[in-house]
Amino acid sequence: MRMSGKAISTLITICCVMVNVAALAQEPSPPSVSILESRFSTTTPVVGESFTYFLKFDAPSDLPVHPVDRFSTHGMQVLERRQLDPQQFEGRTIQQYEYTLRAQQAGDLQFRPATIHAPGPRQDSLLASADPVQLTVLPVVDVRVETNSPVMLDEPVELQIVVTKRKPVTITSLPQNLEADLQPLAKPQPDEHDGSVPDTPTEPPAPTPVPPPLRFEQDQAQTISPQQQDEQIIERYAYTLSTTPKQAGEY
């Protein structure tokens, strides 16, 4: 039977498509690896104190897999990495790891703690990733200022320094005097859409007089009574206002 050139071209194209589909069908699917547990013993560790990360995953028993952690790139030191005895069930192996960690700097973190890889011909292939987690690394000592503001100009101003200790430490000294400056008001910006042209001043405006800062002195007659709260020691240091505010505003 004779075939035209167009028919032969169509036949070859159909054959090529069928060969490609067959090749795709023969490619093995990626191995199934599941992360069963990924958690920290606490999400608010303290700088310098140890805490634990737990990792559990399962994979086919004939597949050599290993975890890769991401702790050192996020300011944490791995003190110990312990692998528990694996468990096998119906052709799959459950592996468990425990990481003893120590945070080295305070701050908020968000990252994936670990990924699961298998060796490849050139580089390890990524098979699974732990879900992102959020950690808030707390400092050993936290200091903040509390006031009774807002108050009226003729009302007394109260100020306290609140010290939170998350480890047994001794506060040797605090500043005896504190100062608070009046914060300048933000200059209004012209509206670019109202069509008006701002006036061009011929002379620079006179500087606004700046009132003296508010001065506070530590109350020497106070008795510091540490308070225990959620495994923390809280100490409050009171300061009294030694100057009279001359101008209302934010200090």
Sequence and secondary structure as in RCSB ss.txt:
>XXXX:A:sequence
MRMSGKAISTLITICCVMVNVAALAQEPSPPSVSILESRFSTTTPVVGESFTYFLKFDAPSDLPVHPVDRFSTHG
MQVLERRQLDPQQFEGRTIQQYEYTLRAQQAGDLQFRPATIHAPGPRQDSLLASADPVQLTVLPVVDVRVETNSP
VMLDEPVELQIVVTKRKPVTITSLPQNLEADLQPLAKPQPDEHDGSVPDTPTEPPAPTPVPPPLRFEQDQAQTIS
PQQQDEQIIERYAYTLSTTPKQAGEY
>XXXX:A:secstr
    HHHHHHHHHHHHHHHHHHHHHHS      EEEEEEES SS BTT EEEEEEEEEEETTS  EEEE  GGGT
EEEEEEEE   EEETTEEEEEEEEEEEE S EEEEE  EEEEE  SSS EEEEE   EEEEEB SEEEEEEE  S
  TTS   EEEEEEESS        SEEEE           TTS       SS          EEEEE TT    
 EEETTEEEEEEEEEE S   S S  
